[in-house]
Amino acid sequence: MKSFFVIIFLWVFIFLTISMSPKKHGSYIHWDIVKNRLIDHPELKIIDFETGSSWDVIVGNENILGSLHADVEPKSLKDYEKSIQIWGGTSWEPRAVLVRMPNNELIAASMHNMPHAGIEEEPYLKLVKNRTGGYGEGLNRDYVKNNGMSGHVCLHFLGSKSHKTNKEIVAHQNAIKIAAHK
């Protein structure tokens, strides 16, 4: 009888593990193609690859075609709280994510959850001091207001690069491969 319950327990555990795991992978599409689909500040759905949890973001880049990756912000305070819950706070740690595009396409990506380079209370692109993340003086890169976050976070795709170094970030590129099953 005891072995019967062990078998049932194992079967339920395996079934729940398989059924709760995200099964989808995103398309492995280069940044040079993706950025053309992000003009005019679209709303995107971010799906955490590990947990399957999702939240909405808005692309904030003023010149996405000239950018090296997407700067995104949670659409609302609820969306920001969801991202905080997934990372367990704010973090530079890249995570594999899937991006549901406005046309419903699913693309492999990576992002961190460390707000930087903005001030929530100031107008977008205004010259300000003391931007979040130690970014000091510069243009305010906080596009979405009243979402609880000062600044933005970075969303990377295949071949995207850092604005600071103009180089690919290996940890982001590795996370993208996970989301694309590469």
N, C-alpha and C positions, 0 to 999 in steps of 0.2 A: 504494500500500500504506500509506503514511504517513497519508493522509487517512482510510483505513479505520479505523486505530487511533484517530485523533482523534475520529471519529464514534462509535466504540464507547465511548471514554472519556467523551465528553459524554453519551451515552445512559445509561451506568452512573451517572455523577455526578447527572444529573437524576432518575433512578429512585431512587437512594439518598436524595437530598434530599427528594423527595416522600414516600417511604415512611417516612422517619425523622421527619418533621415531625408534631407533634401535629395531628390532624385534628378533634378534638372541641372544641366550645365549650360553656360552661356556661350554664345558664338565668340570666337577668338578673332576679334576685328581690330585692326590697327587704328591708333589715335587719329591719323591723318584722314581716315574715312569717318570715324565716329564724330569728330568735332563739327563736321558739316551738318550733322543732325541735331546739334545743340544750339543753334542760332536762336536768338530772341528769348532767352531765359526760360526754357521749357521746364515743366515739372516731370520728375522721374521717380519711379518707385525703386527703392534700394531693398534688396532681399539678402539678408545675411546668409552666406552659404552654409555655415555650420549649424545655425539654429532654425533657419527658415523664417525668422521674424522679419517684418518689413516696416518701412516708414517712408515718408515722402520727402523729397528734397527739391530745391529749385536751383538751377544753374545760375550763378551770379556773374560770370565773366563778362566784362563789357566788350571784349573783343575775342570771342572764342576761337575764331579762325587763326589769330596770331598767338594763341595761348599754347602752353606746353602740356597742360592737363586741365581738367574741369575743376573749378572752385564751386562748391555746392554748400547749401545751407538747408537745415530742416525747414519745412514749410510752416510748421506751427510749433508751439511749446510742447504739445503732445508728441510730435515727431522727434523733437530734441530729447525729450525724456526717454523715448524708446531707444535712441542711439546710446544714451548714457547707460541705460540698463544693459544693453548688449555688451558694451566694453567694460562695464563696471566702473564707469567714470569717463574722464577725458583721457585720451591716450594717443601717442604717435604710432602705436603698434598697428601695422597694416592688417586688414582682414579681407579675406576673399568674399566678394559680394557679386550678386547678379543685379544688373540694371535693367528694369523694365522701361523701355523707351516709349515715347508718345505713340509710336506706331505698333506697340505691343511686342516688339522684338526683345529678346532676352540676350544681353551682352555680358560677357565675363569682365570683371573689373576688380579693383582693390581700393580701399580707402582707409584713412585713419579717422580718429574722432577727437582731434585737438584743435579747438577754435583758435584762430590766429588772424592777425593783420586787419583787425576791425574794431569798431566801437558801435555797439547797438544803438546808442542814443544819438549818434551823429549821422548826417546825410551821407548817402552812398557817394563815394569818390571825392568827398571833401578832404582837404589836407588837414590831418589831425596829428596829435602827438600821443604817445603812450598806447599804441595799438596793442591788442592782446598778443600773447605768445612772445613778448619781448621784441616785437617788430618796430617799436619806436615810431618816429615820425614818418609819415607817408600818406598816400591816398587811402581813405577808408574803404576797405574791401568787405563791408557788411552790407549786402544787398537786401536781404529779407529782414524786415523789422518785426518786433513783437513776437519773436520765436524763442526768446530766452538765451540766445547765443550771440556773443560779440565776435564778429569775424566769420570765417568760413572754414571748411575742411576740404581736403583734396581728394578728388576722385580720379584714379588712374586707370588707363586702358593699355592694351598692348602697345608698346613703343612710346608711351607718354614719358615726359621728363619732369624733373624738379625745376621750379622757377628760380631757385637759388643757385643751383649748380649746372643747369642745362644738360644734365645727364639722367639716364634712366636710374631709378631706385630699385636695386635688386630685390629687396623684400616685397615691394609692390608687384614687380613683374612675376615673382614666384607665386604670390597669392593669386594673380590673374590666371596663371597656368592651372592652379587648383580649381578655380571657378570654371575654367574651360575644359577640364579633364585632359590636360596636355602633359 
